[in-house]
Structure formats: structure tokens, C-alpha cells
Amino acid sequence: MSTNFSSTSIRIAFVGPLTGDDASEGNALLNGMSLYLDLVNKQGGIQGRKILLDTFDDQNERSRARQRALKIAEQNQALAVVGHVAGDCSLSGGRVYKQANIPALSPVSQDAEVTQGNDWYFSLMYTNRMEAR
């Protein structure tokens, strides 16, 4: 799948729980990203290109996470994805991103399976195994 990027902007997708029981966690991540991207854009963006953030709510539900990942892939605009929060959501979405060749980064998922066997998914967190040690 080839991606059509605008010469004037860079699109990044964020997906996480923005409503439901875990909304505070997803909204905290989204707010942090938004603040940083606002700063980058005020300083001229990346090589003069503004970063646009598309948001998707998966409510920390596995089936919804897959639906949102499919929508991101279908829209074919995101250079990369930041999300999901829950490990099972990351696994579900990760399969879609792998197939669509979209790099994804989970800021909080601790499940080692999220990145194993998926060269397109990355994690910022230590794994459950590392924490147990």
C-alpha cells in the first residue's frame, strides 16, 4: 500500500481510549501529544511541513481498536500511528498496521507480544517480563 503524503503537511494518527472507563488515560496521552505538536508547528514544523494529528477513539476495546486501525489504513494518510493503550488493543491494531506497512508506536503497552514478530510496531514501555524480573 503506498501512502499519499501532502507536500505541505505530515499526518500522524493517535488512537486510544478517549471515551469510556479509561478515557482519562487516553486523553492525557492525547493532550501531551497535542501540546508538543503545537510547539513543533509554531517553530515551523518539520522542514516547513505542519504536523496534523488525526484522533481515533478505541475505548480500550479490542474489536473497536481493530476497526479504528482499519479506518486509519483505509484513509491512507497517516505517516505513523501513536497508540493503543491496552495490550490486546495494540495486538489487534498492530496486525492491521503491519499489513498496511504503517509504523506504530505504543506509548504504554507492556505486552511483549505487541512488538514480537511485528517490525512495524514499537513500544516505549518496558515489558511485563522485564518488570517481573
C-alpha positions in Angstrom: 0.0 0.0 0.0 1.5 3.3 -1.0 0.7 6.4 1.0 -0.2 9.8 -0.5 1.5 12.5 1.6 0.8 16.1 1.2 3.8 18.2 0.4 2.6 20.8 2.9 1.8 18.7 5.9 2.5 15.5 7.8 -0.3 13.5 9.2 0.0 11.3 12.4 -2.8 9.3 13.8 -3.5 8.9 17.5 -5.7 6.0 18.7 -6.6 5.3 22.3 -9.5 5.4 24.8 -10.9 8.9 24.5 -14.3 7.9 26.0 -15.4 5.1 28.3 -13.8 3.9 31.6 -10.2 4.6 30.5 -10.8 7.9 28.9 -8.6 9.8 31.3 -5.5 7.8 30.3 -6.1 8.3 26.6 -6.9 11.9 26.9 -3.8 12.5 29.0 -1.7 11.0 26.2 -3.5 13.0 23.5 -3.1 16.2 25.4 0.6 15.6 25.8 1.0 14.9 22.1 -1.1 17.9 21.1 1.0 20.3 23.3 4.2 19.0 21.8 2.9 19.1 18.2 1.6 22.7 18.8 5.1 23.7 19.8 6.7 22.0 16.8 4.2 23.6 14.4 4.8 27.1 16.0 8.5 26.6 15.4 7.9 25.9 11.7 7.0 22.2 11.7 9.4 19.6 10.2 11.3 21.0 7.3 8.5 23.6 6.9 5.7 21.0 7.0 3.0 21.3 9.6 2.1 18.2 11.6 -1.6 17.3 11.6 -3.0 14.9 14.3 -5.9 12.7 13.5 -7.6 11.2 16.5 -9.5 7.9 16.8 -11.3 6.5 19.9 -10.9 2.8 20.6 -12.5 2.9 24.1 -9.8 0.4 25.1 -11.9 -2.3 23.4 -10.1 -4.9 21.2 -12.8 -5.0 18.4 -13.1 -1.3 18.3 -9.3 -1.0 18.2 -9.2 -3.2 15.1 -12.0 -1.1 13.4 -10.1 2.1 14.1 -6.8 0.6 12.8 -8.6 -0.4 9.6 -10.0 3.1 9.2 -6.5 4.6 9.6 -5.2 2.2 7.0 -8.1 2.8 4.7 -7.7 6.6 4.8 -4.1 6.1 3.7 -2.9 9.4 5.1 -1.0 8.7 8.3 2.8 8.6 8.2 2.6 6.8 11.6 0.3 5.8 14.4 0.7 6.5 18.1 -1.4 4.2 20.3 -3.1 2.0 21.6 -3.1 1.8 25.4 -4.3 -1.8 26.3 -2.1 -4.7 25.1 -4.9 -6.5 23.5 -5.9 -3.4 21.5 -2.3 -2.9 20.5 -2.1 -6.5 19.3 -5.3 -6.2 17.3 -4.4 -2.9 15.7 -0.8 -4.0 15.2 -1.8 -6.7 12.8 -3.5 -4.1 10.6 -0.6 -1.7 10.7 1.8 -4.5 9.8 -0.3 -5.4 6.8 -0.6 -1.8 5.7 3.1 -1.0 6.4 2.3 1.8 8.8 4.8 2.2 11.6 3.1 2.4 15.0 4.3 3.3 18.5 2.5 2.3 21.7 3.4 4.7 24.5 2.3 2.5 27.3 1.6 -1.1 26.3 3.7 -3.5 28.3 2.7 -6.7 26.5 5.9 -8.1 24.8 3.8 -9.8 22.1 2.9 -6.4 20.8 6.3 -5.9 19.1 7.3 -9.6 18.7 7.1 -10.6 15.1 5.9 -7.2 14.0 8.7 -5.0 12.6 6.1 -2.1 12.2 5.2 -1.8 15.9 7.3 -0.2 18.6 6.8 0.3 22.3 8.2 3.0 24.7 7.5 0.8 27.8 9.3 -2.0 29.5 7.6 -5.3 29.1 5.7 -7.2 31.7 8.6 -9.8 31.7 11.2 -7.1 32.3 9.1 -5.7 35.2 8.7 -9.1 36.8 12.5 -9.7 36.7 
